[in-house]
Amino acid sequence: MNSITPVQMFETIFLLPRHIQAACVNVAARMCLPIWEEFEMANFSSKTGTELLDAYEQWSEDKLTDSELLRYAERLYALLPKDLEKEDDPTPGFAGWAIHGVAQVAVGDCRDVLDSIVFTTVLYAAGAVCRSGHKMISAHYDLLEDCERQFLSQWWEKCHMHNLIMNEPR
């Protein structure tokens, strides 16, 4: 992993404008989208996760309103497991909630806890990709394992590649 720590990554993201935070969350959500898609197609024969992320792209180009984006989020919400602790395998739920978080961050839903939503969304994406199990429900920087740290490093690099993050923290 590069020299930046997960704490520094998130401290940097939290200082960015909300629309850039949403774009960074979208990067993480896209990284775990295949996990949700597989689960969703097997259980619901739908593609609400993909539709939501595609709608986010339209929203970011001012082609959809906040309320239109939130309608996509509501459709996904209806399919999400509401209590990940009760899931035998929370992996698909982590992926679904990470995707759902994109809309929440984009429209500034729950502004008073936006940093927490950004943090949780990205860590849920890491938990999905790394198949980390229930421990990611209450994940903390100190509890991250190599796979999750590697996910964060890849996510950080992708955010840089998309020119979302211009400067490294000091």
Accessible surface in RSA format (square Angstrom, percent):
REM  Atomic radii and reference values for relative SASA: ProtOr
REM  Chains: A
REM  Algorithm: Lee & Richards
REM  Probe-radius: 1.40
REM  Slices: 20
REM RES _ NUM      All-atoms   Total-Side   Main-Chain    Non-polar    All polar
REM                ABS   REL    ABS   REL    ABS   REL    ABS   REL    ABS   REL
RES MET A   1   110.74  57.4  28.69  19.0  82.05 195.4  33.71  28.7  77.03 102.1
RES ASN A   2    58.02  40.0  34.74  33.6  23.29  56.1  42.34 101.9  15.68  15.2
RES SER A   3   117.44  99.2  82.69 110.4  34.74  80.0  58.63 124.8  58.81  82.4
RES ILE A   4     9.11   5.2   4.95   3.7   4.16  10.0   7.45   5.4   1.66   4.5
RES THR A   5    61.91  44.0  60.46  61.3   1.45   3.5  59.43  79.8   2.48   3.7
RES PRO A   6     4.47   3.3   4.47   4.1   0.00   0.0   4.47   3.7   0.00   0.0
RES VAL A   7    56.90  37.4  56.90  51.5   0.00   0.0  56.90  49.4   0.00   0.0
RES GLN A   8    50.65  28.3  50.50  36.9   0.15   0.4  12.15  25.9  38.49  29.2
RES MET A   9     0.00   0.0   0.00   0.0   0.00   0.0   0.00   0.0   0.00   0.0
RES PHE A  10     0.01   0.0   0.01   0.0   0.00   0.0   0.01   0.0   0.00   0.0
RES GLU A  11    96.37  55.3  93.69  70.9   2.68   6.4  37.37  72.3  59.00  48.2
RES THR A  12    18.40  13.1  15.86  16.1   2.54   6.0  15.72  21.1   2.67   4.0
RES ILE A  13     0.00   0.0   0.00   0.0   0.00   0.0   0.00   0.0   0.00   0.0
RES PHE A  14    52.65  26.3  36.20  22.4  16.44  42.8  36.20  21.9  16.44  47.1
RES LEU A  15   156.86  87.4 126.04  90.2  30.82  77.5 129.17  90.7  27.69  74.5
RES LEU A  16    39.95  22.3  33.31  23.8   6.64  16.7  33.72  23.7   6.23  16.8
RES PRO A  17    75.01  54.7  61.95  56.5  13.06  47.5  74.69  61.7   0.32   2.0
RES ARG A  18    73.00  30.7  64.71  33.0   8.29  19.7  16.83  23.0  56.17  34.0
RES HIS A  19   105.45  57.6 101.55  70.6   3.89  10.0  70.65  72.8  34.79  40.5
RES ILE A  20    35.60  20.3  35.60  26.5   0.00   0.0  35.60  25.6   0.00   0.0
RES GLN A  21     7.26   4.1   7.26   5.3   0.00   0.0   0.00   0.0   7.26   5.5
RES ALA A  22     0.00   0.0   0.00   0.0   0.00   0.0   0.00   0.0   0.00   0.0
RES ALA A  23    17.16  15.8  16.87  26.0   0.29   0.7  17.04  24.0   0.12   0.3
RES CYS A  24     0.00   0.0   0.00   0.0   0.00   0.0   0.00   0.0   0.00   0.0
RES VAL A  25     0.00   0.0   0.00   0.0   0.00   0.0   0.00   0.0   0.00   0.0
RES ASN A  26    12.54   8.6  12.54  12.1   0.00   0.0   0.00   0.0  12.54  12.1
RES VAL A  27    13.44   8.8   9.97   9.0   3.47   8.4  12.74  11.1   0.70   1.9
RES ALA A  28     0.00   0.0   0.00   0.0   0.00   0.0   0.00   0.0   0.00   0.0
RES ALA A  29     0.00   0.0   0.00   0.0   0.00   0.0   0.00   0.0   0.00   0.0
RES ARG A  30    81.43  34.2  69.90  35.6  11.54  27.5  45.03  61.5  36.41  22.1
RES MET A  31    36.50  18.9  13.09   8.7  23.40  55.7  21.76  18.5  14.73  19.5
RES CYS A  32     0.00   0.0   0.00   0.0   0.00   0.0   0.00   0.0   0.00   0.0
RES LEU A  33    16.05   8.9  16.05  11.5   0.00   0.0  16.05  11.3   0.00   0.0
RES PRO A  34    81.50  59.4  75.94  69.2   5.57  20.2  77.24  63.8   4.26  26.5
RES ILE A  35    27.76  15.8  23.65  17.6   4.11   9.9  25.84  18.6   1.92   5.2
RES TRP A  36     0.00   0.0   0.00   0.0   0.00   0.0   0.00   0.0   0.00   0.0
RES GLU A  37    40.58  23.3  39.86  30.2   0.72   1.7   9.58  18.5  31.00  25.3
RES GLU A  38   128.16  73.6 117.20  88.7  10.95  26.1  46.99  90.9  81.17  66.3
RES PHE A  39    59.13  29.6  53.61  33.2   5.52  14.4  58.82  35.7   0.32   0.9
RES GLU A  40     0.09   0.1   0.09   0.1   0.00   0.0   0.00   0.0   0.09   0.1
RES MET A  41    89.00  46.1  79.35  52.5   9.65  23.0  79.27  67.4   9.73  12.9
RES ALA A  42    86.18  79.2  41.53  64.1  44.65 101.6  53.64  75.5  32.54  86.2
RES ASN A  43    84.04  58.0  52.29  50.5  31.74  76.4  10.80  26.0  73.24  70.8
RES PHE A  44    83.96  42.0  57.23  35.4  26.73  69.6  65.70  39.8  18.25  52.2
RES SER A  45    93.36  78.9  67.91  90.6  25.44  58.6  32.84  69.9  60.52  84.8
RES SER A  46    32.68  27.6  25.34  33.8   7.35  16.9  32.45  69.1   0.23   0.3
RES LYS A  47    92.06  44.9  89.40  54.9   2.66   6.3  55.35  49.8  36.71  39.1
RES THR A  48    14.97  10.6  14.03  14.2   0.93   2.2  14.30  19.2   0.66   1.0
RES GLY A  49     0.00   0.0   0.00   N/A   0.00   0.0   0.00   0.0   0.00   0.0
RES THR A  50    26.70  19.0  26.67  27.0   0.03   0.1  26.67  35.8   0.03   0.0
RES GLU A  51    74.33  42.7  71.08  53.8   3.25   7.7  27.17  52.6  47.16  38.5
RES LEU A  52     0.00   0.0   0.00   0.0   0.00   0.0   0.00   0.0   0.00   0.0
RES LEU A  53     0.00   0.0   0.00   0.0   0.00   0.0   0.00   0.0   0.00   0.0
RES ASP A  54    69.98  49.0  67.54  67.2   2.44   5.8  26.40  62.1  43.58  43.5
RES ALA A  55     2.46   2.3   0.38   0.6   2.08   4.7   1.82   2.6   0.64   1.7
RES TYR A  56     7.12   3.3   7.12   4.1   0.00   0.0   3.43   2.6   3.69   4.5
RES GLU A  57    63.93  36.7  63.93  48.4   0.00   0.0  28.47  55.1  35.46  29.0
RES GLN A  58    81.21  45.4  81.05  59.2   0.16   0.4  13.80  29.4  67.42  51.1
RES TRP A  59    35.04  14.1  31.88  15.4   3.16   7.4  26.80  14.3   8.24  13.4
RES SER A  60    56.33  47.6  24.98  33.3  31.35  72.2  21.28  45.3  35.06  49.1
RES GLU A  61   100.18  57.5  76.20  57.7  23.98  57.1  37.88  73.3  62.30  50.9
RES ASP A  62   136.30  95.5 105.64 105.1  30.66  72.5  30.21  71.1 106.08 105.8
RES LYS A  63   143.15  69.8 112.08  68.8  31.07  74.0  75.43  67.9  67.72  72.1
RES LEU A  64    30.54  17.0  20.08  14.4  10.45  26.3  22.90  16.1   7.63  20.5
RES THR A  65    78.38  55.7  71.40  72.4   6.98  16.6  77.13 103.6   1.25   1.9
RES ASP A  66    69.02  48.3  65.50  65.2   3.52   8.3  20.62  48.5  48.40  48.3
RES SER A  67    62.98  53.2  58.31  77.8   4.67  10.8  41.71  88.8  21.27  29.8
RES GLU A  68    55.33  31.8  54.58  41.3   0.75   1.8   9.13  17.7  46.21  37.7
RES LEU A  69     0.00   0.0   0.00   0.0   0.00   0.0   0.00   0.0   0.00   0.0
RES LEU A  70    55.24  30.8  54.95  39.3   0.29   0.7  54.95  38.6   0.29   0.8
RES ARG A  71   121.13  50.9 119.86  61.1   1.27   3.0  47.85  65.4  73.28  44.4
RES TYR A  72    59.18  27.6  58.11  33.1   1.07   2.8  17.04  12.8  42.13  51.9
RES ALA A  73     2.85   2.6   2.85   4.4   0.00   0.0   2.85   4.0   0.00   0.0
RES GLU A  74   111.95  64.3 105.10  79.5   6.86  16.3  43.04  83.2  68.92  56.3
RES ARG A  75   114.18  47.9 106.26  54.2   7.92  18.8  60.58  82.8  53.59  32.5
RES LEU A  76     0.00   0.0   0.00   0.0   0.00   0.0   0.00   0.0   0.00   0.0
RES TYR A  77    99.25  46.3  99.25  56.5   0.00   0.0  61.84  46.5  37.41  46.1
RES ALA A  78    76.01  69.9  45.35  70.0  30.66  69.7  52.05  73.3  23.96  63.5
RES LEU A  79    41.53  23.1  31.16  22.3  10.37  26.1  33.54  23.6   7.99  21.5
RES LEU A  80     5.65   3.1   0.00   0.0   5.65  14.2   0.05   0.0   5.60  15.1
RES PRO A  81    22.02  16.0  10.17   9.3  11.85  43.1  21.83  18.0   0.19   1.2
RES LYS A  82   113.61  55.4  78.38  48.1  35.23  83.9  71.88  64.7  41.73  44.4
RES ASP A  83    56.69  39.7  49.86  49.6   6.83  16.2  25.76  60.6  30.92  30.8
RES LEU A  84    14.50   8.1  10.02   7.2   4.49  11.3  10.02   7.0   4.49  12.1
RES GLU A  85   119.99  68.9  99.57  75.3  20.43  48.6  26.80  51.8  93.19  76.1
RES LYS A  86   168.52  82.2 136.15  83.5  32.37  77.1  89.73  80.8  78.78  83.9
RES GLU A  87    63.32  36.4  58.70  44.4   4.62  11.0   3.33   6.4  59.99  49.0
RES ASP A  88   148.50 104.0 116.22 115.7  32.28  76.3  40.05  94.3 108.45 108.2
RES ASP A  89    78.42  54.9  68.00  67.7  10.43  24.7  34.72  81.7  43.70  43.6
RES PRO A  90     2.96   2.2   2.87   2.6   0.09   0.3   2.96   2.4   0.00   0.0
RES THR A  91     2.28   1.6   2.28   2.3   0.00   0.0   0.00   0.0   2.28   3.5
RES PRO A  92    20.45  14.9  20.45  18.6   0.00   0.0  20.45  16.9   0.00   0.0
RES GLY A  93     2.30   2.8   0.00   N/A   2.30   2.8   0.07   0.2   2.22   5.0
RES PHE A  94     0.00   0.0   0.00   0.0   0.00   0.0   0.00   0.0   0.00   0.0
RES ALA A  95     0.00   0.0   0.00   0.0   0.00   0.0   0.00   0.0   0.00   0.0
RES GLY A  96     0.00   0.0   0.00   N/A   0.00   0.0   0.00   0.0   0.00   0.0
RES TRP A  97    56.01  22.5  51.54  24.9   4.46  10.5  50.07  26.7   5.94   9.6
RES ALA A  98     0.00   0.0   0.00   0.0   0.00   0.0   0.00   0.0   0.00   0.0
RES ILE A  99     0.00   0.0   0.00   0.0   0.00   0.0   0.00   0.0   0.00   0.0
RES HIS A 100    16.88   9.2  16.88  11.7   0.00   0.0  11.60  12.0   5.29   6.2
RES GLY A 101     0.97   1.2   0.00   N/A   0.97   1.2   0.97   2.7   0.00   0.0
RES VAL A 102     0.00   0.0   0.00   0.0   0.00   0.0   0.00   0.0   0.00   0.0
RES ALA A 103     0.06   0.1   0.06   0.1   0.00   0.0   0.06   0.1   0.00   0.0
RES GLN A 104    36.93  20.7  36.93  27.0   0.00   0.0   2.17   4.6  34.76  26.4
RES VAL A 105     0.00   0.0   0.00   0.0   0.00   0.0   0.00   0.0   0.00   0.0
RES ALA A 106     0.00   0.0   0.00   0.0   0.00   0.0   0.00   0.0   0.00   0.0
RES VAL A 107    16.70  11.0   5.06   4.6  11.64  28.0   5.25   4.6  11.45  31.0
RES GLY A 108     5.08   6.3   0.00   N/A   5.08   6.3   0.06   0.2   5.01  11.2
RES ASP A 109    59.82  41.9  53.41  53.2   6.41  15.2   7.56  17.8  52.26  52.1
RES CYS A 110    58.49  44.2  41.93  46.8  16.56  38.9  11.43  29.0  47.05  50.7
RES ARG A 111   159.30  66.9 139.61  71.2  19.69  46.9  59.09  80.8 100.21  60.7
RES ASP A 112   133.65  93.6  91.78  91.4  41.86  99.0  50.97 120.0  82.68  82.5
RES VAL A 113    71.82  47.3  67.08  60.7   4.74  11.4  71.82  62.4   0.00   0.0
RES LEU A 114    21.70  12.1  20.51  14.7   1.19   3.0  20.51  14.4   1.19   3.2
RES ASP A 115    66.85  46.8  64.57  64.3   2.28   5.4  21.73  51.1  45.11  45.0
RES SER A 116    61.94  52.3  53.94  72.0   8.00  18.4  29.21  62.2  32.72  45.8
RES ILE A 117    23.09  13.1  20.62  15.4   2.47   6.0  23.09  16.6   0.00   0.0
RES VAL A 118     0.00   0.0   0.00   0.0   0.00   0.0   0.00   0.0   0.00   0.0
RES PHE A 119    35.91  18.0  35.91  22.2   0.00   0.0  35.91  21.8   0.00   0.0
RES THR A 120    49.38  35.1  47.22  47.9   2.16   5.2  33.53  45.0  15.85  24.0
RES THR A 121     6.35   4.5   5.01   5.1   1.34   3.2   1.34   1.8   5.01   7.6
RES VAL A 122     0.00   0.0   0.00   0.0   0.00   0.0   0.00   0.0   0.00   0.0
RES LEU A 123     2.53   1.4   2.53   1.8   0.00   0.0   2.53   1.8   0.00   0.0
RES TYR A 124    29.06  13.6  29.06  16.5   0.00   0.0  11.42   8.6  17.64  21.7
RES ALA A 125     0.00   0.0   0.00   0.0   0.00   0.0   0.00   0.0   0.00   0.0
RES ALA A 126     0.00   0.0   0.00   0.0   0.00   0.0   0.00   0.0   0.00   0.0
RES GLY A 127     0.00   0.0   0.00   N/A   0.00   0.0   0.00   0.0   0.00   0.0
RES ALA A 128     0.00   0.0   0.00   0.0   0.00   0.0   0.00   0.0   0.00   0.0
RES VAL A 129    60.21  39.6  41.55  37.6  18.66  45.0  41.78  36.3  18.43  50.0
RES CYS A 130    23.41  17.7   1.03   1.2  22.37  52.6   3.82   9.7  19.59  21.1
RES ARG A 131   141.19  59.3 118.41  60.4  22.78  54.2  54.21  74.1  86.98  52.7
RES SER A 132    21.91  18.5   0.26   0.4  21.65  49.9   9.45  20.1  12.46  17.5
RES GLY A 133    22.94  28.3   0.00   N/A  22.94  28.3  22.68  62.2   0.26   0.6
RES HIS A 134    73.64  40.2  65.24  45.3   8.41  21.5  46.52  47.9  27.13  31.6
RES LYS A 135    68.92  33.6  51.93  31.9  16.99  40.5  62.42  56.2   6.50   6.9
RES MET A 136     1.92   1.0   0.00   0.0   1.92   4.6   0.00   0.0   1.92   2.5
RES ILE A 137    49.56  28.2  30.91  23.0  18.65  44.9  30.91  22.3  18.65  50.6
RES SER A 138    87.60  74.0  70.43  94.0  17.16  39.5  50.50 107.5  37.10  52.0
RES ALA A 139    17.18  15.8   2.08   3.2  15.10  34.4   2.49   3.5  14.69  38.9
RES HIS A 140    90.03  49.2  89.98  62.5   0.06   0.1  61.32  63.2  28.72  33.4
RES TYR A 141    44.03  20.6  43.65  24.8   0.39   1.0  35.73  26.9   8.30  10.2
RES ASP A 142   118.93  83.3  90.05  89.6  28.88  68.3  29.05  68.4  89.88  89.6
RES LEU A 143   100.95  56.2  91.25  65.3   9.70  24.4  95.95  67.4   5.00  13.4
RES LEU A 144    12.67   7.1   0.23   0.2  12.44  31.3   0.23   0.2  12.44  33.5
RES GLU A 145   101.87  58.5  96.25  72.8   5.62  13.4  35.36  68.4  66.51  54.3
RES ASP A 146   123.18  86.3 115.62 115.1   7.56  17.9  38.10  89.7  85.08  84.9
RES CYS A 147    59.70  45.2  53.15  59.3   6.55  15.4  29.22  74.0  30.48  32.9
RES GLU A 148     3.08   1.8   3.08   2.3   0.00   0.0   0.00   0.0   3.08   2.5
RES ARG A 149    76.98  32.3  76.98  39.2   0.00   0.0  23.74  32.4  53.25  32.3
RES GLN A 150   106.92  59.8 103.15  75.4   3.77   9.0  29.07  61.9  77.85  59.0
RES PHE A 151     3.78   1.9   1.64   1.0   2.14   5.6   3.25   2.0   0.53   1.5
RES LEU A 152     0.00   0.0   0.00   0.0   0.00   0.0   0.00   0.0   0.00   0.0
RES SER A 153    15.64  13.2  15.64  20.9   0.00   0.0   3.36   7.2  12.27  17.2
RES GLN A 154    82.33  46.0  78.84  57.6   3.48   8.3  28.51  60.7  53.82  40.8
RES TRP A 155     0.04   0.0   0.04   0.0   0.00   0.0   0.04   0.0   0.00   0.0
RES TRP A 156     0.00   0.0   0.00   0.0   0.00   0.0   0.00   0.0   0.00   0.0
RES GLU A 157    77.43  44.5  77.37  58.5   0.06   0.1  34.87  67.5  42.56  34.7
RES LYS A 158    81.59  39.8  81.59  50.1   0.00   0.0  35.23  31.7  46.36  49.4
RES CYS A 159     0.00   0.0   0.00   0.0   0.00   0.0   0.00   0.0   0.00   0.0
RES HIS A 160    44.04  24.1  35.71  24.8   8.33  21.3  21.94  22.6  22.10  25.7
RES MET A 161   143.81  74.5 112.34  74.3  31.47  74.9  93.15  79.2  50.67  67.1
RES HIS A 162   108.72  59.4  89.67  62.3  19.05  48.7  56.32  58.0  52.40  61.0
RES ASN A 163    99.00  68.3  89.01  86.0   9.98  24.0  13.27  31.9  85.73  82.9
RES LEU A 164    27.55  15.3  21.31  15.2   6.24  15.7  21.45  15.1   6.10  16.4
RES ILE A 165     3.88   2.2   1.23   0.9   2.65   6.4   1.31   0.9   2.58   7.0
RES MET A 166   134.95  69.9 104.32  69.0  30.63  72.9  86.60  73.6  48.35  64.1
RES ASN A 167   115.72  79.8 107.03 103.4   8.69  20.9  30.21  72.7  85.51  82.7
RES GLU A 168    91.62  52.6  73.97  56.0  17.65  42.0  56.27 108.8  35.35  28.9
RES PRO A 169    41.61  30.3  14.95  13.6  26.65  96.9  25.87  21.4  15.74  97.8
RES ARG A 170   265.20 111.3 204.06 104.0  61.14 145.6 107.24 146.6 157.96  95.7
END  Absolute sums over single chains surface
CHAIN  1 A     8470.2       7027.1       1443.1       4384.5       4085.6
END  Absolute sums over all chains
TOTAL          8470.2       7027.1       1443.1       4384.5       4085.6
